[in-house]
């Protein structure tokens, strides 16, 4: 991966004074995107949910849905 400098290149940017300043009335050069702005995170790779927490969540959802279904049936009858 190569590093992309966010600073403008004075020889290719119009309207820059020596030293990189912008004269009054001139629009400054646009920012480039910063793809390497943050640190590289290798300690938390995106591998998805593990099976145990997902199973617990699904069981809770099914139990809550069953409770509300039973409650609705009890109100109707």
C-alpha positions in Angstrom: 0.0 0.0 0.0 1.4 3.4 -0.9 0.9 6.5 1.1 -1.0 9.3 -0.6 -0.1 12.8 0.7 -3.1 15.0 1.4 -1.0 18.1 0.8 -1.4 19.9 -2.6 1.5 19.8 -5.1 2.5 23.4 -5.6 3.9 22.8 -9.1 0.5 21.3 -10.2 -1.9 23.6 -8.3 -2.9 26.9 -9.7 -3.2 30.0 -7.5 -0.7 28.9 -4.8 1.9 31.4 -3.7 5.4 30.2 -2.8 5.2 28.4 0.5 1.7 27.1 -0.2 -0.4 30.1 0.7 -3.5 31.2 -1.2 -3.8 34.8 -2.3 -7.0 36.7 -1.3 -10.0 35.9 -3.7 -8.5 32.6 -4.9 -10.2 29.3 -4.2 -7.8 26.9 -2.3 -7.2 23.5 -3.8 -9.7 20.8 -2.8 -8.8 18.2 -0.2 -8.0 14.7 -1.4 -9.5 11.8 0.4 -7.5 10.3 3.2 -7.6 6.5 2.7 -4.8 6.1 5.3 -6.1 8.5 7.9 -6.4 6.1 10.7 -4.4 3.3 12.1 -4.6 -0.1 10.6 -6.7 -2.3 12.8 -5.6 -5.9 12.8 -6.8 -6.9 16.3 -10.5 -6.9 15.4 -11.0 -8.5 12.0 -14.6 -8.5 10.7 -15.5 -12.1 10.8 -19.2 -11.8 11.8 -21.0 -13.0 14.9 -19.9 -16.2 16.7 -22.4 -18.9 17.0 -23.1 -18.8 20.8 -24.1 -15.1 21.0 -26.3 -15.4 17.9 -28.0 -18.5 19.3 -28.7 -16.7 22.6 -30.2 -13.7 20.8 -32.4 -15.9 18.5 -33.7 -17.9 21.5 -34.6 -14.7 23.4 -36.4 -13.4 20.3 -38.4 -16.6 19.9 -39.3 -16.6 23.7 -40.4 -13.0 23.6 -42.5 -13.6 20.4 -44.0 -16.7 22.0 -44.9 -14.7 25.1 -46.7 -11.9 23.1 -48.5 -14.5 21.0 -49.7 -16.4 24.1 -50.7 -13.1 25.7 -52.7 -12.0 22.6 -54.4 -15.4 22.5 -55.3 -15.1 26.2 -56.9 -11.7 25.6 -58.9 -13.0 22.7 -60.3 -16.0 24.5 
